[in-house]
Amino acid sequence: MYKHFIVFFIAILMLPTGGCASLKQTKWLSAHQKNIARLATGSMSAEEKLDGLLADYVQFMKEDLKFVNPVKGVKYVKKYHDQNLANMEKILNSTDKWQSGLNMIDKVSLGLRVIKKPYVKDLIDLTPKFKRKYKQYAFVAQLTSKLTGGLTRFAGKELGL
């Protein structure tokens, strides 16, 4: 009887743990979706939108790299990708349009600003780890390359991306 009580008690204690992780992931995904939608529809400059998107993506990579189970990690990446792709492409398209209109002095200035962005160090550290973890998933590599490509057009070699 005593053994059954202990097993039952342990089972009850473990139940919320699985639910909490799932709830936390849902909360993270919802926050990312709201943030990226706000960036895509906001009236801020293209550079501010790109900064916001890349800062969000850095946070997303940090969260995802915490997953030990690769299956759960892929599910998280897929949900992030599916929920945000349209808004991310909207931001990247406006960024491409803005960057293509820059003259040489503006491009150099942008390159210097990029190196000083607060998220750049994390982006440099996390991108190779993230790509290595998901190298067999083409959509992950493609999305990561698209996002870092918007930033690295002017400072790619300096950033090592």
HELIX and SHEET records of a PDB file:
HELIX    1   1 TYR A    2  THR A   41  1                                  40    
HELIX    2   2 ALA A   46  ASP A   64  1                                  19    
HELIX    3   3 PRO A   70  SER A  100  1                                  31    
HELIX    4   4 MET A  104  ILE A  115  1                                  12    
HELIX    5   5 VAL A  120  LYS A  133  1                                  14    
HELIX    6   6 ALA A  138  LEU A  159  1                                  22    
END                                                                             
